[in-house]
């Protein structure tokens, strides 16, 4: 029965069935046939998977990010940063990275970040001589920052799976997020020297000041949200709801032209679609992980790992390689829910700090978002800008190397993730 369940899972993945369906059918097979539970238990597993106060933050942050995109604040944010650093070598790609980092702190969604920042940056980069490869490559890579810069949807899901305080994960993600952003900017400067690019004229102090005032409400949002969480004023879920109210308020006050019912509808539809996909995956993954736990797979693997004679650093490196390989074929969320029930007990048994492991896990999942053939950011850019996937893959390659190096640094320098708690 155990082997048949895995055959069902592998077959459905190979033929391109939805991830949630593959997880649900294989997990449901084990739950009904091997565990002997009634069919109604399948529905109850889907319900319990999403019946969580923490998970309410997912649609809220997604909606806040979509509102930022469709109602104008994101555009003002990019213009300010481009005016500030656009004249420097690699300045426009650097502005893309900084904007993506800030936008990631507003939405927690990599796909939303890619579409929003890309819509603003692509015309300007192409006009200044950047190739399509380097243009789409930096946008795809910088979009991943939304998963480690708090508040992060990945961190919310990780916290929901492991019962860790999401506020601690948000706090731990600040320094790794800034570090990875600097690595991407460094790579962007190197890439820009290889392109015959022209730099925009240095913006005047008046232009910088005007764009700063226009972007200030958007820049203030991360301070309010993260400050409120760390100050104990509200929980991450409450912060997500406040983010929606704040974006609606600043859009109504300062972006009347874009603050329309049509843009509100676009934001709601995009949010509902993404949320439905995530929650369906959560339900299927819950069925799968419940069956895995019943079959003692995590317990047996933990016992096996503890008895190995290889050093702990080698085991943790193998775990990261598993994330990277899975990232080539699966989206990040199913990877998280497939692997955590099995790998998390192993990591704890080896004595690793759970917060440190969370940061390394998120960094590894970021790599998967620009790893062909299934990188979600690659497909988001290809679909939105109607560009061949190969162009985006080639442009992402240097940044992929940068993300791998960053992940290894985070793995072997745990201080970057944990020094705020020591």
C-alpha positions in Angstrom: 0.0 0.0 0.0 2.9 2.3 0.8 4.5 1.8 -2.6 1.2 2.1 -4.4 0.6 5.5 -2.8 3.9 6.8 -4.0 3.3 5.5 -7.5 0.0 7.4 -7.5 1.8 10.6 -6.4 4.6 10.2 -9.0 2.2 9.3 -11.9 0.1 12.4 -11.2 3.1 14.7 -11.0 4.5 13.3 -14.3 1.3 13.8 -16.3 1.0 17.4 -15.0 -1.9 17.0 -12.6 -2.4 19.9 -10.1 -0.1 19.6 -7.1 -3.0 19.6 -4.6 -4.7 16.8 -6.5 -1.6 14.6 -6.5 -1.1 15.1 -2.8 -4.7 14.6 -2.0 -5.2 11.4 -4.0 -2.0 9.8 -2.7 -2.6 10.9 0.9 -6.3 10.0 0.6 -5.4 6.5 -0.6 -3.2 5.9 2.5 -5.8 7.5 4.8 -8.7 5.4 3.5 -7.1 2.2 2.5 -4.2 1.8 4.9 -5.4 3.7 7.9 -9.0 2.6 7.5 -10.5 6.0 8.1 -13.8 7.0 6.5 -14.0 9.1 3.4 -15.3 12.0 5.5 -11.9 12.3 7.1 -10.5 13.5 3.8 -12.8 16.6 3.9 -12.0 17.1 7.6 -8.3 17.2 6.8 -8.8 19.9 4.2 -10.7 21.9 6.7 -8.2 21.5 9.6 -5.4 22.4 7.2 -6.8 25.9 6.7 -8.5 26.4 10.1 -5.7 28.6 11.5 -5.6 32.1 12.8 -2.0 32.5 11.4 -3.1 31.5 7.8 -5.6 34.4 7.7 -2.6 36.6 7.1 -1.9 35.0 3.7 -4.9 36.5 1.8 -4.6 39.7 3.7 -1.0 40.3 2.7 -1.7 39.2 -0.8 -4.5 41.7 -1.1 -2.4 44.5 0.4 0.3 43.7 -2.3 -2.2 43.7 -5.1 -3.7 46.9 -4.0 -0.2 48.5 -4.0 0.2 47.3 -7.5 -3.1 48.3 -9.1 -3.8 51.5 -7.1 -0.5 53.3 -7.7 1.7 53.4 -4.5 4.1 50.9 -5.9 4.8 53.1 -9.0 5.7 56.1 -6.8 8.0 53.9 -4.7 10.0 52.8 -7.7 10.3 56.3 -9.1 11.8 57.6 -5.9 14.4 54.9 -5.7 15.3 55.2 -9.4 15.7 59.0 -8.9 18.0 58.3 -5.9 20.4 55.7 -7.4 19.5 55.4 -11.1 22.5 57.4 -12.2 25.0 55.1 -10.5 26.7 52.1 -12.3 24.0 49.4 -12.2 21.8 51.9 -10.6 18.5 51.0 -12.3 18.9 47.2 -11.5 19.9 48.3 -8.0 16.7 50.3 -7.8 14.8 47.2 -8.9 16.3 45.2 -6.1 15.6 47.9 -3.4 12.0 48.4 -4.7 11.4 44.6 -4.7 12.7 44.3 -1.1 10.5 47.1 0.1 7.5 45.8 -1.9 8.1 42.4 -0.6 7.8 43.9 2.9 4.4 45.1 1.9 3.0 42.1 0.2 4.9 38.9 1.1 4.3 37.6 -2.4 7.0 37.0 -5.0 4.7 36.8 -8.0 3.0 40.1 -7.1 6.4 41.7 -6.6 7.7 40.5 -10.0 4.6 41.8 -11.9 4.5 45.1 -10.0 8.2 46.0 -10.1 8.6 44.6 -13.6 5.8 46.7 -15.1 7.6 49.8 -13.9 11.3 48.8 -14.5 11.2 47.0 -17.8 10.6 50.0 -20.1 13.2 52.1 -18.3 15.9 49.4 -18.3 15.3 48.6 -22.0 15.4 52.3 -22.9 18.8 52.6 -21.2 20.4 49.8 -23.2 20.0 46.8 -20.9 19.4 43.6 -22.8 16.2 41.7 -22.4 18.1 38.9 -20.6 19.6 41.1 -17.9 16.4 43.1 -17.6 14.1 40.1 -16.9 16.8 38.3 -15.0 17.2 40.9 -12.3 13.4 41.3 -12.0 12.9 37.5 -11.6 15.7 37.3 -9.0 14.7 40.4 -7.0 11.1 39.1 -6.9 12.3 36.3 -4.6 13.1 38.8 -1.9 9.4 39.0 -0.9 9.8 35.5 0.6 12.5 36.4 3.1 11.9 40.1 3.8 9.2 40.1 6.4 6.3 39.8 6.4 6.7 36.6 4.3 4.0 34.2 3.2 6.6 31.4 3.3 7.4 32.2 6.9 3.7 32.3 7.8 3.3 28.8 6.3 6.5 27.6 8.0 5.2 28.9 11.4 1.8 27.3 10.9 3.5 23.9 10.2 6.0 24.0 13.1 4.2 26.0 15.7 6.9 28.7 15.8 6.0 32.3 16.5 5.7 34.0 13.1 6.9 37.2 14.7 10.2 35.6 15.6 10.6 34.4 12.0 9.8 37.9 10.7 12.4 39.4 12.9 15.0 36.8 12.0 14.4 37.5 8.3 15.5 41.1 8.3 19.3 40.7 8.2 19.3 37.7 5.8 16.9 39.6 3.5 19.2 42.7 3.5 22.2 40.5 3.0 20.7 38.7 0.0 19.6 42.0 -1.5 23.2 43.3 -1.3 24.4 40.2 -3.1 21.9 40.7 -5.9 22.9 44.3 -6.2 26.5 43.3 -6.4 25.8 40.8 -9.2 23.7 43.5 -11.0 26.6 45.9 -11.0 28.8 43.2 -12.5 26.2 42.3 -15.2 25.7 46.0 -16.0 29.4 46.5 -16.9 29.0 43.7 -19.4 26.2 45.6 -21.2 26.7 48.8 -23.1 24.2 50.7 -21.0 23.6 54.4 -20.7 22.9 55.8 -17.3 20.0 58.2 -16.7 20.9 61.8 -15.9 21.4 62.4 -12.2 18.1 63.6 -10.8 18.0 67.0 -9.2 17.4 67.5 -5.5 14.0 68.9 -6.3 13.1 65.7 -8.3 14.4 63.5 -5.5 12.6 65.5 -2.9 9.3 65.5 -4.8 9.4 61.8 -5.5 10.3 61.1 -1.9 7.2 63.0 -0.7 5.1 61.0 -3.2 6.6 57.7 -2.1 6.6 58.5 1.7 3.2 56.9 2.5 4.3 53.6 0.9 7.7 53.8 2.6 6.0 54.3 5.9 3.9 51.1 5.6 6.7 48.6 6.5 7.5 50.7 9.6 3.9 50.7 10.8 3.4 47.0 10.1 6.6 45.6 11.4 6.9 48.1 14.2 3.4 47.2 15.3 4.3 43.5 15.3 7.6 43.8 17.2 6.2 46.4 19.5 3.5 43.9 20.6 0.7 46.3 19.4 -0.9 43.7 17.1 -0.3 40.1 15.8 1.0 39.3 12.3 -2.6 38.4 11.3 -3.9 41.7 12.6 -1.0 43.5 10.9 -2.0 42.0 7.6 -5.6 43.3 8.0 -4.2 46.8 9.0 -2.0 46.7 5.9 -5.1 46.5 3.7 -6.8 49.4 5.4 -3.6 51.5 5.2 -3.1 50.9 1.5 -6.8 51.7 0.8 -6.4 54.9 2.8 -3.2 56.2 1.1 -4.6 55.2 -2.3 -7.8 57.2 -1.7 -5.9 60.2 -0.4 -2.9 60.3 -2.7 -3.8 58.2 -5.8 -7.3 59.2 -6.7 -6.7 58.5 -10.4 -5.9 54.8 -9.8 -8.2 54.3 -6.8 -11.1 53.0 -8.8 -13.6 50.2 -8.4 -12.1 48.4 -11.4 -8.7 48.3 -9.8 -10.2 47.2 -6.6 -11.9 44.4 -8.4 -8.6 43.3 -10.1 -6.9 43.2 -6.7 -9.7 41.1 -5.2 -9.9 38.6 -8.1 -6.1 38.2 -8.1 -6.0 37.7 -4.3 -8.9 35.2 -4.3 -7.3 33.1 -7.1 -3.9 32.9 -5.4 -5.5 32.2 -2.0 -7.6 29.4 -3.4 -4.6 27.8 -5.0 -2.6 28.0 -1.8 -5.4 26.7 0.4 -6.1 23.7 -1.9 -2.4 22.8 -1.7 -2.5 23.1 2.1 -5.4 20.6 2.2 -3.7 18.1 0.0 -0.4 18.5 1.9 -2.2 18.0 5.2 -3.6 14.6 4.0 -0.2 13.6 2.7 1.7 14.6 5.9 -0.9 13.0 8.1 -0.5 9.7 6.3 3.3 10.0 6.4 3.2 10.5 10.2 0.9 7.5 10.7 3.3 5.4 8.6 6.2 6.5 10.8 8.2 7.9 7.9 9.5 11.0 9.7 10.3 9.0 12.8 12.2 6.4 10.9 14.1 8.9 8.9 15.0 10.8 12.0 16.3 7.7 13.7 18.3 6.8 10.5 19.9 10.3 10.3 20.9 10.3 14.0 22.6 6.9 13.5 24.6 8.1 10.5 28.4 8.5 11.0 28.6 11.5 8.7 29.0 14.9 10.2 25.9 17.0 10.9 26.9 19.7 8.5 26.9 17.1 5.7 23.4 16.0 6.6 22.0 19.6 6.6 23.8 20.2 3.3 22.0 17.2 1.8 18.7 18.5 3.1 19.4 21.8 1.3 20.2 19.9 -1.9 16.8 18.2 -1.6 15.1 21.6 -1.5 17.1 22.7 -4.6 16.3 19.6 -6.5 12.6 19.7 -5.6 12.6 23.4 -6.6 13.4 22.4 -10.2 10.1 20.5 -10.5 7.7 21.8 -7.8 6.4 25.1 -6.6 7.7 26.3 -3.2 4.5 25.9 -1.1 4.0 22.2 -1.9 7.8 21.6 -1.3 7.4 23.2 2.1 4.4 21.0 3.1 5.9 17.9 1.6 9.2 18.1 3.3 8.7 19.8 6.6 6.9 16.9 8.4 9.8 14.7 7.4 12.9 16.9 7.6 12.0 19.2 10.5 12.3 16.5 13.2 15.6 15.4 11.7 17.0 19.0 11.9 15.9 19.3 15.5 17.5 16.0 16.4 20.8 17.2 15.0 20.7 20.2 17.3 20.1 22.9 14.8 18.2 26.1 15.8 14.7 26.0 14.3 14.8 29.7 13.4 18.1 29.3 11.7 16.7 26.3 9.7 13.7 28.4 8.8 15.8 31.1 7.2 18.0 28.6 5.3 14.8 26.8 4.1 13.2 30.0 2.8 16.5 31.0 1.1 16.6 27.6 -0.6 13.0 27.9 -1.7 13.8 31.3 -3.2 16.3 29.7 -5.5 13.6 27.3 -6.7 11.5 30.3 -7.9 14.0 31.1 -10.6 15.2 27.5 -11.3 14.0 26.0 -14.6 11.9 24.3 -15.7 9.2 25.1 -13.0 10.4 28.4 -11.5 7.2 30.4 -10.7 8.9 33.8 -11.2 10.2 32.7 -14.6 6.7 31.8 -15.7 5.1 34.9 -14.2 7.5 37.2 -16.2 7.1 35.1 -19.3 3.3 35.2 -19.1 3.0 38.9 -18.2 5.6 40.3 -20.6 5.0 37.7 -23.4 8.7 36.8 -23.6 10.2 33.3 -24.3 11.1 31.4 -21.2 14.7 30.9 -22.5 15.4 34.6 -22.5 14.4 34.9 -18.8 16.3 31.8 -17.8 19.6 33.0 -19.4 19.2 36.4 -17.7 18.5 34.8 -14.3 21.6 32.6 -14.4 24.1 35.0 -12.7 21.6 35.9 -10.0 20.8 32.2 -9.5 24.5 31.7 -8.6 24.3 34.7 -6.2 21.3 33.2 -4.5 23.1 29.8 -4.1 26.1 31.5 -2.5 23.8 33.5 -0.2 22.1 30.3 0.9 25.4 28.6 1.7 26.5 31.7 3.7 23.3 31.7 5.7 23.7 27.9 6.3 27.2 28.1 7.7 27.0 31.5 9.4 23.9 31.0 11.6 24.7 34.2 13.4 23.1 36.2 10.6 19.7 34.5 11.4 19.9 34.2 15.2 22.0 37.0 16.6 18.9 39.0 17.5 17.8 36.2 19.8 21.2 35.5 21.5 
